[in-house]
Amino acid sequence: MANLRHQRVRELLKREIGEIIRKNYQIDRYGLISVVDIEMGSDLKTARVFIGVVGTKPQKNAAIRKLQKDKGLIQKTVASKVILKYFPHLRFILDASMERGNRVLAIIEELENADPAAPDQPSE
């Protein structure tokens, strides 16, 4: 039962925080920010929000600094929409999984476009 509650709270928070980010953070200034995942504490009083940013290094740094600065406002806004007995304390963490995934896709594409070094069939 508790596991289902954790899952539902995680998804609600993920959707609401993502919506706030989409509305208030410009792509040209902070890159493309998305909520990758949320880890909830066992008592639902803490939440680690994993943020993915597609953009340059300065955009990533600016995005995580801005999110940390706006943490209180984000918590207040989400708390007004998601009614919980105790609203979790949010902590934003930059997640590099999107960047690693893009790098792997680029390597795969590069390998597919490379010329074959030797034919499959040996010549006689």
Backbone torsions as a table, in degrees:
resi	resn	phi	psi	omega
1	MET	NA	-46.7	-179.0
2	ALA	-64.4	-35.4	-179.7
3	ASN	-63.9	-39.8	177.5
4	LEU	-65.1	-40.3	178.4
5	ARG	-63.3	-44.8	177.6
6	HIS	-57.4	-45.8	-179.1
7	GLN	-61.0	-45.1	-178.5
8	ARG	-66.5	-41.1	178.9
9	VAL	-65.8	-42.6	178.1
10	ARG	-57.6	-48.0	-178.2
11	GLU	-66.1	-39.1	177.2
12	LEU	-62.6	-47.3	180.0
13	LEU	-63.6	-42.2	-179.7
14	LYS	-59.4	-45.0	-178.8
15	ARG	-66.9	-46.5	-176.8
16	GLU	-68.7	-42.6	178.6
17	ILE	-65.7	-41.2	176.9
18	GLY	-60.1	-38.7	179.0
19	GLU	-66.6	-41.5	177.8
20	ILE	-62.5	-44.6	179.9
21	ILE	-62.9	-44.0	-179.2
22	ARG	-60.5	-38.2	-177.0
23	LYS	-79.4	-32.0	-167.4
24	ASN	-111.6	-7.4	-176.1
25	TYR	-119.0	115.5	-176.8
26	GLN	-73.8	137.8	-178.5
27	ILE	-64.7	-40.4	-177.4
28	ASP	-66.5	-25.1	-179.1
29	ARG	-93.9	-39.1	-174.0
30	TYR	-115.5	0.2	-175.3
31	GLY	79.6	-174.6	179.1
32	LEU	-89.3	109.7	-176.0
33	ILE	-100.8	134.8	174.8
34	SER	-140.2	152.1	176.4
35	VAL	-86.9	111.9	-176.5
36	VAL	-79.8	-48.5	-178.1
37	ASP	-160.2	164.8	174.8
38	ILE	-134.4	129.7	174.3
39	GLU	-105.9	123.4	-179.6
40	MET	-97.5	144.5	171.7
41	GLY	-70.3	161.1	-176.3
42	SER	-63.2	-27.0	179.0
43	ASP	-95.1	4.7	-180.0
44	LEU	62.4	22.2	179.5
45	LYS	-100.4	-9.1	176.6
46	THR	-132.6	148.4	178.4
47	ALA	-143.9	125.5	173.5
48	ARG	-97.1	117.6	-176.4
49	VAL	-100.8	113.4	179.7
50	PHE	-88.8	120.9	-174.4
51	ILE	-110.1	131.5	173.4
52	GLY	-105.4	135.5	179.7
53	VAL	-128.0	123.4	173.7
54	VAL	-100.8	113.0	-178.1
55	GLY	168.9	-167.7	-179.6
56	THR	-78.6	166.8	179.3
57	LYS	-58.1	-45.8	177.4
58	PRO	-62.2	-35.5	177.9
59	GLN	-65.6	-41.2	179.0
60	LYS	-62.8	-45.1	179.2
61	ASN	-63.8	-42.3	179.3
62	ALA	-64.3	-39.8	-178.6
63	ALA	-64.3	-47.5	-177.4
64	ILE	-68.8	-36.0	176.2
65	ARG	-64.3	-43.2	-179.3
66	LYS	-65.6	-41.1	178.6
67	LEU	-64.2	-42.2	178.0
68	GLN	-63.5	-40.5	179.4
69	LYS	-65.5	-40.3	-177.0
70	ASP	-89.0	7.8	-174.7
71	LYS	-53.2	-46.0	-179.1
72	GLY	-61.9	-44.3	179.1
73	LEU	-64.9	-41.1	178.7
74	ILE	-63.7	-45.3	179.0
75	GLN	-58.8	-45.6	-178.5
76	LYS	-63.3	-43.6	-179.0
77	THR	-65.1	-45.6	-179.7
78	VAL	-67.6	-38.9	-179.7
79	ALA	-62.5	-29.5	178.3
80	SER	-73.6	-21.5	-179.1
81	LYS	-98.8	-32.4	-178.7
82	VAL	-110.8	109.8	-175.9
83	ILE	-88.0	114.2	177.9
84	LEU	-131.3	155.5	177.3
85	LYS	-60.8	-48.8	175.3
86	TYR	-124.8	120.9	178.4
87	PHE	-82.6	134.2	-176.2
88	PRO	-67.8	148.1	173.3
89	HIS	-77.9	121.9	-175.8
90	LEU	-87.8	142.8	174.0
91	ARG	-135.4	120.6	-177.3
92	PHE	-92.1	133.1	-179.1
93	ILE	-130.7	131.2	178.1
94	LEU	-74.5	125.2	-178.5
95	ASP	-109.4	127.7	-176.6
96	ALA	-95.3	9.8	-176.1
97	SER	-65.0	-34.8	178.5
98	MET	-65.5	-41.7	179.2
99	GLU	-64.1	-42.9	178.1
100	ARG	-64.2	-40.4	178.0
101	GLY	-62.7	-43.1	177.5
102	ASN	-63.4	-38.2	179.3
103	ARG	-66.1	-40.8	178.4
104	VAL	-63.9	-42.6	178.3
105	LEU	-62.8	-38.6	178.2
106	ALA	-65.3	-39.3	178.2
107	ILE	-65.8	-42.6	179.0
108	ILE	-62.5	-44.1	179.1
109	GLU	-63.1	-40.0	178.7
110	GLU	-63.4	-41.0	178.9
111	LEU	-67.4	-37.8	179.0
112	GLU	-67.1	-32.6	-178.1
113	ASN	-87.5	-9.3	-178.4
114	ALA	-71.4	148.1	176.7
115	ASP	-73.2	139.4	176.4
116	PRO	-65.1	134.1	-178.8
117	ALA	-71.6	-39.2	-178.9
118	ALA	-142.5	147.1	176.5
119	PRO	-67.6	156.7	179.7
120	ASP	-68.4	-34.6	-177.1
121	GLN	-91.8	125.8	175.3
122	PRO	-71.2	141.8	179.0
123	SER	-87.0	148.3	-177.6
124	GLU	-93.3	NA	NA
